[in-house]
Amino acid sequence: MSKERIILLDAIRQKCLDCSAYSYTEVEHCEFEGCPLFQFRKSRRDNKIRGASKRALLHAIRKKCLDCCLGSSEEVRNCPVRKCPLYDFRYGKFPQ
């Protein structure tokens, strides 16, 4: 597994933990199937997400950021929540 994919999966996992008040059980049994991060919420050792491409992970993060900002690209660009685990990836790109 590439280092960049591991970084993306860890950021997604942290966001899911943040959403569930840091309850691993809540993340495991999450019911929000409409969330763009839903399929990537589990541990990176989970077989279902092992095959996920870097592009698919970045696309899911971008969709989550748009979802959080009510679909506004402008709001995503001006996001003030720098402590969000997805902040650096909010443009759907790996930071340079």
C-alpha positions in Angstrom: 0.0 0.0 0.0 1.5 3.4 -1.0 2.4 5.9 1.6 -0.1 8.5 0.1 -3.0 6.0 0.3 -2.1 5.3 3.9 -2.1 9.0 4.7 -5.5 9.4 3.0 -7.1 6.4 4.7 -5.8 7.7 8.1 -7.3 11.1 7.5 -10.6 9.6 6.6 -10.5 7.4 9.6 -9.8 10.4 11.8 -12.7 12.3 10.3 -15.0 9.4 11.0 -13.8 9.1 14.6 -14.3 12.9 15.0 -17.9 12.6 13.6 -18.7 9.7 16.1 -17.2 11.4 19.2 -14.1 9.1 19.0 -16.1 5.9 19.4 -14.6 3.1 17.4 -17.8 1.1 17.9 -19.8 3.9 16.4 -17.5 4.1 13.4 -17.7 0.4 12.9 -21.6 0.4 13.0 -22.1 3.7 11.3 -25.6 4.0 9.7 -24.8 7.0 7.4 -24.5 5.1 4.2 -25.0 8.3 2.2 -21.7 9.7 3.6 -19.0 9.9 0.9 -16.5 8.4 3.4 -18.8 5.5 4.5 -17.1 2.8 2.5 -13.6 3.9 3.7 -14.4 4.4 7.4 -13.0 1.1 8.7 -9.3 0.3 9.4 -7.0 0.4 6.4 -6.5 -3.3 7.0 -10.1 -4.0 6.0 -10.1 -6.0 2.8 -12.8 -3.9 1.2 -10.8 -0.7 1.2 -7.4 -2.3 0.4 -8.2 -2.0 -3.3 -9.3 1.6 -3.2 -7.3 3.9 -5.4 -5.7 7.1 -4.3 -8.0 8.9 -6.8 -11.1 7.3 -5.3 -10.1 8.4 -1.8 -9.4 12.0 -2.9 -12.8 12.0 -4.7 -14.6 10.9 -1.6 -12.8 13.5 0.5 -13.7 16.2 -1.9 -17.4 15.1 -1.9 -17.4 15.1 1.9 -16.0 18.6 2.0 -18.6 19.8 -0.5 -21.3 18.0 1.6 -20.0 19.8 4.8 -20.1 23.2 3.0 -23.6 22.6 1.5 -22.3 22.1 -2.0 -20.4 25.4 -2.2 -16.9 25.2 -3.7 -16.3 28.7 -2.5 -17.0 27.6 1.1 -14.7 24.7 0.7 -12.0 27.0 -0.5 -12.5 29.3 2.5 -12.9 26.6 5.0 -11.8 27.9 8.5 -11.6 24.5 10.1 -7.9 23.9 9.8 -7.9 21.1 12.4 -10.2 19.0 10.3 -8.3 15.8 9.2 -9.5 16.4 5.7 -8.5 20.0 5.4 -5.3 19.5 3.4 -7.1 17.3 0.9 -10.3 19.4 0.5 -9.5 20.3 -3.1 -9.5 16.6 -4.1 -5.7 16.7 -4.5 -2.8 15.6 -2.5 -1.0 18.7 -1.1 2.2 19.7 -2.9 
